[in-house]
Amino acid sequence: MDAYCVKCKGKKEIKDPQKVKMKNGRSAMKGRCPDCGTGLYRILATS
């Protein structure tokens, strides 16, 4: 799964992805950027 890294300014593959549930009930993927280590977060589609 890819997410946008604001530090690297590009899409990166999420390292150590974890599926989390936000307060509003939607699902998201959370992990780290493989290059700089910044936290990445991607909201998943509601289907």
mmCIF file as Biopython writes it, N, C-alpha, C and O atoms, coordinates in Angstrom:
data_model
#
loop_
_atom_site.group_PDB
_atom_site.id
_atom_site.type_symbol
_atom_site.label_atom_id
_atom_site.label_alt_id
_atom_site.label_comp_id
_atom_site.label_asym_id
_atom_site.label_entity_id
_atom_site.label_seq_id
_atom_site.pdbx_PDB_ins_code
_atom_site.Cartn_x
_atom_site.Cartn_y
_atom_site.Cartn_z
_atom_site.occupancy
_atom_site.B_iso_or_equiv
_atom_site.auth_seq_id
_atom_site.auth_asym_id
_atom_site.pdbx_PDB_model_num
ATOM 1   N N  . MET A ? 1  ? 0.850   -1.181 0.000  1.0 0.0 1  A 1 
ATOM 2   C CA . MET A ? 1  ? 0.000   0.000  0.000  1.0 0.0 1  A 1 
ATOM 3   C C  . MET A ? 1  ? 0.891   1.238  0.000  1.0 0.0 1  A 1 
ATOM 4   O O  . MET A ? 1  ? 1.867   1.308  0.747  1.0 0.0 1  A 1 
ATOM 5   N N  . ASP A ? 2  ? 0.554   2.203  -0.832 1.0 0.0 2  A 1 
ATOM 6   C CA . ASP A ? 2  ? 1.312   3.439  -0.939 1.0 0.0 2  A 1 
ATOM 7   C C  . ASP A ? 2  ? 0.622   4.564  -0.177 1.0 0.0 2  A 1 
ATOM 8   O O  . ASP A ? 2  ? -0.598  4.561  -0.014 1.0 0.0 2  A 1 
ATOM 9   N N  . ALA A ? 3  ? 1.414   5.522  0.285  1.0 0.0 3  A 1 
ATOM 10  C CA . ALA A ? 3  ? 0.907   6.734  0.919  1.0 0.0 3  A 1 
ATOM 11  C C  . ALA A ? 3  ? 1.855   7.870  0.572  1.0 0.0 3  A 1 
ATOM 12  O O  . ALA A ? 3  ? 3.014   7.629  0.233  1.0 0.0 3  A 1 
ATOM 13  N N  . TYR A ? 4  ? 1.378   9.096  0.653  1.0 0.0 4  A 1 
ATOM 14  C CA . TYR A ? 4  ? 2.201   10.257 0.312  1.0 0.0 4  A 1 
ATOM 15  C C  . TYR A ? 4  ? 3.039   10.678 1.513  1.0 0.0 4  A 1 
ATOM 16  O O  . TYR A ? 4  ? 2.514   10.873 2.610  1.0 0.0 4  A 1 
ATOM 17  N N  . CYS A ? 5  ? 4.342   10.817 1.298  1.0 0.0 5  A 1 
ATOM 18  C CA . CYS A ? 5  ? 5.248   11.281 2.345  1.0 0.0 5  A 1 
ATOM 19  C C  . CYS A ? 5  ? 5.485   12.778 2.137  1.0 0.0 5  A 1 
ATOM 20  O O  . CYS A ? 5  ? 5.963   13.184 1.078  1.0 0.0 5  A 1 
ATOM 21  N N  . VAL A ? 6  ? 5.159   13.598 3.130  1.0 0.0 6  A 1 
ATOM 22  C CA . VAL A ? 6  ? 5.310   15.042 2.994  1.0 0.0 6  A 1 
ATOM 23  C C  . VAL A ? 6  ? 6.774   15.478 3.064  1.0 0.0 6  A 1 
ATOM 24  O O  . VAL A ? 6  ? 7.131   16.526 2.527  1.0 0.0 6  A 1 
ATOM 25  N N  . LYS A ? 7  ? 7.607   14.701 3.705  1.0 0.0 7  A 1 
ATOM 26  C CA . LYS A ? 7  ? 9.028   15.037 3.793  1.0 0.0 7  A 1 
ATOM 27  C C  . LYS A ? 7  ? 9.757   14.715 2.492  1.0 0.0 7  A 1 
ATOM 28  O O  . LYS A ? 7  ? 10.554  15.522 2.015  1.0 0.0 7  A 1 
ATOM 29  N N  . CYS A ? 8  ? 9.493   13.543 1.913  1.0 0.0 8  A 1 
ATOM 30  C CA . CYS A ? 8  ? 10.128  13.116 0.655  1.0 0.0 8  A 1 
ATOM 31  C C  . CYS A ? 8  ? 9.421   13.695 -0.568 1.0 0.0 8  A 1 
ATOM 32  O O  . CYS A ? 8  ? 9.972   13.688 -1.669 1.0 0.0 8  A 1 
ATOM 33  N N  . LYS A ? 9  ? 8.200   14.197 -0.375 1.0 0.0 9  A 1 
ATOM 34  C CA . LYS A ? 9  ? 7.375   14.758 -1.448 1.0 0.0 9  A 1 
ATOM 35  C C  . LYS A ? 9  ? 7.099   13.748 -2.563 1.0 0.0 9  A 1 
ATOM 36  O O  . LYS A ? 9  ? 7.290   14.035 -3.745 1.0 0.0 9  A 1 
ATOM 37  N N  . GLY A ? 10 ? 6.646   12.565 -2.160 1.0 0.0 10 A 1 
ATOM 38  C CA . GLY A ? 10 ? 6.306   11.549 -3.148 1.0 0.0 10 A 1 
ATOM 39  C C  . GLY A ? 10 ? 5.601   10.368 -2.507 1.0 0.0 10 A 1 
ATOM 40  O O  . GLY A ? 10 ? 5.548   10.246 -1.283 1.0 0.0 10 A 1 
ATOM 41  N N  . LYS A ? 11 ? 5.056   9.496  -3.354 1.0 0.0 11 A 1 
ATOM 42  C CA . LYS A ? 11 ? 4.394   8.293  -2.860 1.0 0.0 11 A 1 
ATOM 43  C C  . LYS A ? 11 ? 5.432   7.259  -2.485 1.0 0.0 11 A 1 
ATOM 44  O O  . LYS A ? 11 ? 6.388   7.027  -3.226 1.0 0.0 11 A 1 
ATOM 45  N N  . LYS A ? 12 ? 5.245   6.642  -1.339 1.0 0.0 12 A 1 
ATOM 46  C CA . LYS A ? 12 ? 6.159   5.619  -0.827 1.0 0.0 12 A 1 
ATOM 47  C C  . LYS A ? 12 ? 5.364   4.421  -0.350 1.0 0.0 12 A 1 
ATOM 48  O O  . LYS A ? 12 ? 4.202   4.546  0.037  1.0 0.0 12 A 1 
ATOM 49  N N  . GLU A ? 13 ? 5.998   3.258  -0.380 1.0 0.0 13 A 1 
ATOM 50  C CA . GLU A ? 13 ? 5.403   2.032  0.164  1.0 0.0 13 A 1 
ATOM 51  C C  . GLU A ? 13 ? 5.436   2.136  1.688  1.0 0.0 13 A 1 
ATOM 52  O O  . GLU A ? 13 ? 6.473   2.481  2.255  1.0 0.0 13 A 1 
ATOM 53  N N  . ILE A ? 14 ? 4.330   1.847  2.356  1.0 0.0 14 A 1 
ATOM 54  C CA . ILE A ? 14 ? 4.259   1.943  3.816  1.0 0.0 14 A 1 
ATOM 55  C C  . ILE A ? 14 ? 5.061   0.809  4.450  1.0 0.0 14 A 1 
ATOM 56  O O  . ILE A ? 14 ? 4.848   -0.361 4.130  1.0 0.0 14 A 1 
ATOM 57  N N  . LYS A ? 15 ? 5.976   1.154  5.344  1.0 0.0 15 A 1 
ATOM 58  C CA . LYS A ? 15 ? 6.771   0.172  6.079  1.0 0.0 15 A 1 
ATOM 59  C C  . LYS A ? 15 ? 6.048   -0.141 7.392  1.0 0.0 15 A 1 
ATOM 60  O O  . LYS A ? 15 ? 5.561   0.771  8.060  1.0 0.0 15 A 1 
ATOM 61  N N  . ASP A ? 16 ? 5.976   -1.404 7.760  1.0 0.0 16 A 1 
ATOM 62  C CA . ASP A ? 16 ? 5.279   -1.867 8.972  1.0 0.0 16 A 1 
ATOM 63  C C  . ASP A ? 16 ? 3.830   -1.370 9.027  1.0 0.0 16 A 1 
ATOM 64  O O  . ASP A ? 16 ? 3.446   -0.703 9.987  1.0 0.0 16 A 1 
ATOM 65  N N  . PRO A ? 17 ? 3.014   -1.692 7.996  1.0 0.0 17 A 1 
ATOM 66  C CA . PRO A ? 17 ? 1.635   -1.193 7.975  1.0 0.0 17 A 1 
ATOM 67  C C  . PRO A ? 17 ? 0.763   -1.836 9.051  1.0 0.0 17 A 1 
ATOM 68  O O  . PRO A ? 17 ? 0.889   -3.023 9.352  1.0 0.0 17 A 1 
ATOM 69  N N  . GLN A ? 18 ? -0.119  -1.023 9.618  1.0 0.0 18 A 1 
ATOM 70  C CA . GLN A ? 18 ? -1.094  -1.487 10.609 1.0 0.0 18 A 1 
ATOM 71  C C  . GLN A ? 18 ? -2.456  -0.923 10.221 1.0 0.0 18 A 1 
ATOM 72  O O  . GLN A ? 18 ? -2.572  0.257  9.888  1.0 0.0 18 A 1 
ATOM 73  N N  . LYS A ? 19 ? -3.476  -1.757 10.266 1.0 0.0 19 A 1 
ATOM 74  C CA . LYS A ? 19 ? -4.826  -1.277 9.994  1.0 0.0 19 A 1 
ATOM 75  C C  . LYS A ? 19 ? -5.402  -0.738 11.295 1.0 0.0 19 A 1 
ATOM 76  O O  . LYS A ? 19 ? -5.425  -1.443 12.303 1.0 0.0 19 A 1 
ATOM 77  N N  . VAL A ? 20 ? -5.867  0.510  11.278 1.0 0.0 20 A 1 
ATOM 78  C CA . VAL A ? 20 ? -6.428  1.146  12.463 1.0 0.0 20 A 1 
ATOM 79  C C  . VAL A ? 20 ? -7.829  1.659  12.145 1.0 0.0 20 A 1 
ATOM 80  O O  . VAL A ? 20 ? -8.184  1.852  10.982 1.0 0.0 20 A 1 
ATOM 81  N N  . LYS A ? 21 ? -8.610  1.873  13.182 1.0 0.0 21 A 1 
ATOM 82  C CA . LYS A ? 21 ? -9.954  2.425  13.025 1.0 0.0 21 A 1 
ATOM 83  C C  . LYS A ? 21 ? -9.970  3.813  13.673 1.0 0.0 21 A 1 
ATOM 84  O O  . LYS A ? 21 ? -9.603  3.983  14.836 1.0 0.0 21 A 1 
ATOM 85  N N  . MET A ? 22 ? -10.404 4.794  12.886 1.0 0.0 22 A 1 
ATOM 86  C CA . MET A ? 22 ? -10.450 6.168  13.381 1.0 0.0 22 A 1 
ATOM 87  C C  . MET A ? 22 ? -11.669 6.381  14.267 1.0 0.0 22 A 1 
ATOM 88  O O  . MET A ? 22 ? -12.553 5.526  14.328 1.0 0.0 22 A 1 
ATOM 89  N N  . LYS A ? 23 ? -11.718 7.523  14.958 1.0 0.0 23 A 1 
ATOM 90  C CA . LYS A ? 23 ? -12.824 7.823  15.863 1.0 0.0 23 A 1 
ATOM 91  C C  . LYS A ? 23 ? -14.177 7.839  15.165 1.0 0.0 23 A 1 
ATOM 92  O O  . LYS A ? 23 ? -15.194 7.497  15.767 1.0 0.0 23 A 1 
ATOM 93  N N  . ASN A ? 24 ? -14.190 8.240  13.885 1.0 0.0 24 A 1 
ATOM 94  C CA . ASN A ? 24 ? -15.461 8.311  13.165 1.0 0.0 24 A 1 
ATOM 95  C C  . ASN A ? 24 ? -15.882 6.957  12.581 1.0 0.0 24 A 1 
ATOM 96  O O  . ASN A ? 24 ? -16.913 6.873  11.914 1.0 0.0 24 A 1 
ATOM 97  N N  . GLY A ? 25 ? -15.094 5.889  12.823 1.0 0.0 25 A 1 
ATOM 98  C CA . GLY A ? 25 ? -15.456 4.551  12.391 1.0 0.0 25 A 1 
ATOM 99  C C  . GLY A ? 25 ? -14.825 4.105  11.080 1.0 0.0 25 A 1 
ATOM 100 O O  . GLY A ? 25 ? -14.941 2.935  10.717 1.0 0.0 25 A 1 
ATOM 101 N N  . ARG A ? 26 ? -14.161 5.003  10.361 1.0 0.0 26 A 1 
ATOM 102 C CA . ARG A ? 26 ? -13.519 4.633  9.098  1.0 0.0 26 A 1 
ATOM 103 C C  . ARG A ? 26 ? -12.194 3.934  9.355  1.0 0.0 26 A 1 
ATOM 104 O O  . ARG A ? 26 ? -11.570 4.115  10.400 1.0 0.0 26 A 1 
ATOM 105 N N  . SER A ? 27 ? -11.774 3.127  8.377  1.0 0.0 27 A 1 
ATOM 106 C CA . SER A ? 27 ? -10.514 2.397  8.486  1.0 0.0 27 A 1 
ATOM 107 C C  . SER A ? 27 ? -9.389  3.176  7.817  1.0 0.0 27 A 1 
ATOM 108 O O  . SER A ? 27 ? -9.618  3.938  6.878  1.0 0.0 27 A 1 
ATOM 109 N N  . ALA A ? 28 ? -8.165  2.975  8.316  1.0 0.0 28 A 1 
ATOM 110 C CA . ALA A ? 28 ? -6.990  3.627  7.743  1.0 0.0 28 A 1 
ATOM 111 C C  . ALA A ? 28 ? -5.782  2.722  7.924  1.0 0.0 28 A 1 
ATOM 112 O O  . ALA A ? 28 ? -5.781  1.835  8.777  1.0 0.0 28 A 1 
ATOM 113 N N  . MET A ? 29 ? -4.751  2.954  7.113  1.0 0.0 29 A 1 
ATOM 114 C CA . MET A ? 29 ? -3.475  2.253  7.247  1.0 0.0 29 A 1 
ATOM 115 C C  . MET A ? 29 ? -2.465  3.237  7.810  1.0 0.0 29 A 1 
ATOM 116 O O  . MET A ? 29 ? -2.394  4.389  7.381  1.0 0.0 29 A 1 
ATOM 117 N N  . LYS A ? 30 ? -1.687  2.772  8.772  1.0 0.0 30 A 1 
ATOM 118 C CA . LYS A ? 30 ? -0.717  3.619  9.455  1.0 0.0 30 A 1 
ATOM 119 C C  . LYS A ? 30 ? 0.632   2.914  9.412  1.0 0.0 30 A 1 
ATOM 120 O O  . LYS A ? 30 ? 0.702   1.697  9.583  1.0 0.0 30 A 1 
ATOM 121 N N  . GLY A ? 31 ? 1.697   3.665  9.186  1.0 0.0 31 A 1 
ATOM 122 C CA . GLY A ? 31 ? 3.022   3.068  9.134  1.0 0.0 31 A 1 
ATOM 123 C C  . GLY A ? 31 ? 4.107   4.119  9.040  1.0 0.0 31 A 1 
ATOM 124 O O  . GLY A ? 31 ? 3.907   5.268  9.432  1.0 0.0 31 A 1 
ATOM 125 N N  . ARG A ? 32 ? 5.261   3.722  8.519  1.0 0.0 32 A 1 
ATOM 126 C CA . ARG A ? 32 ? 6.430   4.608  8.420  1.0 0.0 32 A 1 
ATOM 127 C C  . ARG A ? 32 ? 6.934   4.669  6.984  1.0 0.0 32 A 1 
ATOM 128 O O  . ARG A ? 32 ? 6.724   3.741  6.202  1.0 0.0 32 A 1 
ATOM 129 N N  . CYS A ? 33 ? 7.600   5.769  6.646  1.0 0.0 33 A 1 
ATOM 130 C CA . CYS A ? 33 ? 8.256   5.910  5.347  1.0 0.0 33 A 1 
ATOM 131 C C  . CYS A ? 33 ? 9.550   5.104  5.395  1.0 0.0 33 A 1 
ATOM 132 O O  . CYS A ? 33 ? 10.305  5.220  6.360  1.0 0.0 33 A 1 
ATOM 133 N N  . PRO A ? 34 ? 9.826   4.284  4.369  1.0 0.0 34 A 1 
ATOM 134 C CA . PRO A ? 34 ? 11.045  3.467  4.381  1.0 0.0 34 A 1 
ATOM 135 C C  . PRO A ? 34 ? 12.327  4.287  4.230  1.0 0.0 34 A 1 
ATOM 136 O O  . PRO A ? 34 ? 13.401  3.819  4.609  1.0 0.0 34 A 1 
ATOM 137 N N  . ASP A ? 35 ? 12.234  5.502  3.683  1.0 0.0 35 A 1 
ATOM 138 C CA . ASP A ? 35 ? 13.424  6.323  3.460  1.0 0.0 35 A 1 
ATOM 139 C C  . ASP A ? 35 ? 13.758  7.239  4.632  1.0 0.0 35 A 1 
ATOM 140 O O  . ASP A ? 35 ? 14.894  7.251  5.106  1.0 0.0 35 A 1 
ATOM 141 N N  . CYS A ? 36 ? 12.766  8.013  5.107  1.0 0.0 36 A 1 
ATOM 142 C CA . CYS A ? 36 ? 13.057  9.019  6.136  1.0 0.0 36 A 1 
ATOM 143 C C  . CYS A ? 36 ? 12.481  8.687  7.512  1.0 0.0 36 A 1 
ATOM 144 O O  . CYS A ? 36 ? 12.869  9.306  8.503  1.0 0.0 36 A 1 
ATOM 145 N N  . GLY A ? 37 ? 11.562  7.721  7.592  1.0 0.0 37 A 1 
ATOM 146 C CA . GLY A ? 37 ? 11.012  7.320  8.882  1.0 0.0 37 A 1 
ATOM 147 C C  . GLY A ? 37 ? 9.819   8.133  9.351  1.0 0.0 37 A 1 
ATOM 148 O O  . GLY A ? 37 ? 9.318   7.908  10.453 1.0 0.0 37 A 1 
ATOM 149 N N  . THR A ? 38 ? 9.353   9.070  8.542  1.0 0.0 38 A 1 
ATOM 150 C CA . THR A ? 38 ? 8.195   9.892  8.895  1.0 0.0 38 A 1 
ATOM 151 C C  . THR A ? 38 ? 6.939   9.021  8.935  1.0 0.0 38 A 1 
ATOM 152 O O  . THR A ? 38 ? 6.822   8.061  8.174  1.0 0.0 38 A 1 
ATOM 153 N N  . GLY A ? 39 ? 6.014   9.352  9.810  1.0 0.0 39 A 1 
ATOM 154 C CA . GLY A ? 39 ? 4.759   8.611  9.902  1.0 0.0 39 A 1 
ATOM 155 C C  . GLY A ? 39 ? 3.898   8.829  8.673  1.0 0.0 39 A 1 
ATOM 156 O O  . GLY A ? 39 ? 3.710   9.964  8.234  1.0 0.0 39 A 1 
ATOM 157 N N  . LEU A ? 40 ? 3.369   7.734  8.109  1.0 0.0 40 A 1 
ATOM 158 C CA . LEU A ? 40 ? 2.479   7.790  6.955  1.0 0.0 40 A 1 
ATOM 159 C C  . LEU A ? 40 ? 1.099   7.314  7.372  1.0 0.0 40 A 1 
ATOM 160 O O  . LEU A ? 40 ? 0.971   6.433  8.223  1.0 0.0 40 A 1 
ATOM 161 N N  . TYR A ? 41 ? 0.082   7.885  6.784  1.0 0.0 41 A 1 
ATOM 162 C CA . TYR A ? 41 ? -1.302  7.585  7.134  1.0 0.0 41 A 1 
ATOM 163 C C  . TYR A ? 41 ? -2.127  7.618  5.873  1.0 0.0 41 A 1 
ATOM 164 O O  . TYR A ? 41 ? -2.052  8.589  5.120  1.0 0.0 41 A 1 
ATOM 165 N N  . ARG A ? 42 ? -2.914  6.587  5.616  1.0 0.0 42 A 1 
ATOM 166 C CA . ARG A ? 42 ? -3.769  6.562  4.428  1.0 0.0 42 A 1 
ATOM 167 C C  . ARG A ? 42 ? -5.160  6.095  4.820  1.0 0.0 42 A 1 
ATOM 168 O O  . ARG A ? 42 ? -5.324  5.015  5.389  1.0 0.0 42 A 1 
ATOM 169 N N  . ILE A ? 43 ? -6.162  6.911  4.513  1.0 0.0 43 A 1 
ATOM 170 C CA . ILE A ? 43 ? -7.551  6.559  4.787  1.0 0.0 43 A 1 
ATOM 171 C C  . ILE A ? 43 ? -8.037  5.615  3.700  1.0 0.0 43 A 1 
ATOM 172 O O  . ILE A ? 43 ? -7.830  5.873  2.515  1.0 0.0 43 A 1 
ATOM 173 N N  . LEU A ? 44 ? -8.678  4.531  4.090  1.0 0.0 44 A 1 
ATOM 174 C CA . LEU A ? 44 ? -9.147  3.514  3.147  1.0 0.0 44 A 1 
ATOM 175 C C  . LEU A ? 44 ? -10.561 3.820  2.676  1.0 0.0 44 A 1 
ATOM 176 O O  . LEU A ? 44 ? -11.302 4.543  3.341  1.0 0.0 44 A 1 
ATOM 177 N N  . ALA A ? 45 ? -10.928 3.270  1.535  1.0 0.0 45 A 1 
ATOM 178 C CA . ALA A ? 45 ? -12.248 3.473  0.965  1.0 0.0 45 A 1 
ATOM 179 C C  . ALA A ? 45 ? -13.308 2.805  1.831  1.0 0.0 45 A 1 
ATOM 180 O O  . ALA A ? 45 ? -13.045 1.802  2.495  1.0 0.0 45 A 1 
ATOM 181 N N  . THR A ? 46 ? -14.502 3.372  1.814  1.0 0.0 46 A 1 
ATOM 182 C CA . THR A ? 46 ? -15.622 2.815  2.588  1.0 0.0 46 A 1 
ATOM 183 C C  . THR A ? 46 ? -16.458 1.930  1.681  1.0 0.0 46 A 1 
ATOM 184 O O  . THR A ? 46 ? -17.354 2.406  0.984  1.0 0.0 46 A 1 
ATOM 185 N N  . SER A ? 47 ? -16.159 0.645  1.694  1.0 0.0 47 A 1 
ATOM 186 C CA . SER A ? 47 ? -16.962 -0.272 0.878  1.0 0.0 47 A 1 
ATOM 187 C C  . SER A ? 47 ? -17.302 -1.512 1.642  1.0 0.0 47 A 1 
ATOM 188 O O  . SER A ? 47 ? -17.974 -2.398 1.114  1.0 0.0 47 A 1 
#
